[in-house]
């Protein structure tokens, strides 16, 4: 990938630095929640630069679920638009790094099933959905075959 540009959000940049700098042995939980995170590496759609985002670790079998909640903000996070433009990503789950391709879940039955898995892993997702008018997008990341 191209040059890495850290997030302008200091806590995000620090989490990525700690997680990756330790080889996936430190910084594995979201702030003070104790809940596990993964690092999603993707290409910025405008800059072409490498971007890295810690997201909640939500799994569905051998796939990862990526929830574009942004805490229930009225707009999608920037990484949502990046994944729509370039679906190939790397996911670091502790010391393991996986090359994956994402797809946004649009089928309502699949989305309902995946959403339930996401809320079970991180219950605040439902609060975020309840406080925003937008439907929070959900992606599934699958191994590239």
C-alpha positions in Angstrom: 0.0 0.0 0.0 0.9 3.6 -0.1 2.0 6.1 2.6 0.3 5.7 5.9 -1.5 8.8 7.2 -2.6 8.4 10.8 -6.1 9.5 11.8 -6.5 13.1 12.9 -8.3 11.8 15.9 -5.5 11.4 18.5 -7.0 8.5 20.3 -7.4 6.5 17.1 -3.8 7.2 16.0 -2.5 6.2 19.4 -4.6 3.0 19.5 -3.3 2.0 16.0 0.3 2.8 17.0 0.1 0.8 20.2 -1.7 -2.2 18.6 0.6 -2.5 15.6 3.7 -1.4 17.4 3.3 -4.3 19.8 2.7 -6.8 17.0 -0.9 -7.2 18.2 -0.2 -7.9 21.8 -1.1 -4.6 23.4 -3.9 -2.0 22.8 -6.3 -4.8 21.9 -9.4 -3.3 23.5 -11.4 -0.1 22.9 -10.3 2.5 25.3 -11.6 1.6 28.7 -14.3 -0.8 27.7 -12.3 -4.0 27.8 -14.0 -5.0 24.5 -11.8 -6.3 21.7 -10.9 -4.4 18.6 -9.4 -5.1 15.2 -7.4 -2.8 13.0 -8.9 -2.3 9.5 -6.3 -1.0 6.9 -7.7 0.4 3.7 -6.9 3.0 1.0 -8.3 6.5 1.3 -10.5 7.3 -1.7 -9.4 10.9 -2.0 -5.7 10.7 -1.0 -4.9 7.2 -2.1 -3.0 6.9 1.3 -3.1 4.0 3.7 -5.6 4.5 6.5 -6.1 2.4 9.6 -9.1 2.3 11.9 -9.7 0.4 15.1 -13.2 -1.2 15.0 -15.0 -3.5 17.4 -14.1 -7.1 16.9 -17.3 -8.7 15.6 -17.1 -12.1 14.0 -19.5 -14.3 12.0 -17.8 -17.6 11.4 -14.6 -16.8 9.4 -15.8 -13.4 8.5 -15.6 -10.0 10.3 -18.5 -7.6 10.6 -17.7 -3.9 10.3 -20.3 -1.5 11.6 -20.2 2.1 10.3 -21.8 3.5 13.4 -19.7 6.6 14.2 -21.4 6.6 17.6 -24.7 7.3 16.0 -23.5 10.5 14.3 -25.8 11.8 11.5 -23.2 11.0 8.8 -21.3 7.9 7.8 -17.7 7.7 9.0 -15.0 8.5 6.3 -13.9 4.9 6.3 -17.3 3.9 5.0 -16.8 5.8 1.8 -13.2 4.5 1.5 -14.5 0.9 1.7 -17.3 1.6 -0.9 -14.6 2.9 -3.3 -12.0 0.2 -2.6 -13.3 -3.0 -1.0 -9.9 -4.7 -0.5 -8.7 -4.4 3.1 -6.3 -5.9 5.6 -7.6 -6.8 9.0 -5.3 -7.2 12.0 -6.8 -9.4 14.7 -4.2 -9.4 17.4 -1.0 -10.9 15.8 -2.8 -12.2 12.7 -3.2 -10.2 9.5 -5.8 -11.2 6.9 -6.3 -9.9 3.3 -10.0 -9.5 2.9 -12.7 -8.1 0.7 -15.7 -6.2 2.1 -19.2 -6.0 0.9 -22.0 -3.9 2.3 -24.9 -6.0 3.5 -28.0 -4.9 1.7 -30.3 -8.0 2.0 -32.7 -7.2 4.8 -32.7 -10.8 6.3 -28.9 -11.0 6.2 -28.6 -7.5 7.7 -31.0 -8.4 10.5 -29.0 -11.5 11.3 -25.6 -9.7 11.1 -26.9 -6.7 13.1 -28.0 -9.0 16.0 -24.4 -10.5 16.1 -23.0 -7.0 16.1 -25.2 -5.8 18.9 -24.4 -8.9 21.0 -20.7 -8.2 20.6 -21.1 -4.4 21.3 -24.6 -3.5 22.8 -24.1 0.3 22.3 -24.6 -0.2 18.5 -28.4 -0.4 19.2 -28.3 2.9 21.1 -26.4 4.5 18.2 -29.0 3.2 15.7 -31.8 4.5 17.9 -30.3 8.0 18.1 -29.7 8.6 14.3 -32.0 8.9 11.4 -29.6 7.0 9.0 -29.5 3.3 8.8 -26.1 2.4 10.1 -24.3 0.5 7.4 -22.9 -3.0 8.0 -20.1 -4.7 6.0 -19.0 -8.3 6.0 -15.3 -8.8 5.4 -14.4 -12.2 3.8 -11.1 -13.8 2.9 -9.9 -13.2 -0.6 -9.9 -16.5 -2.4 
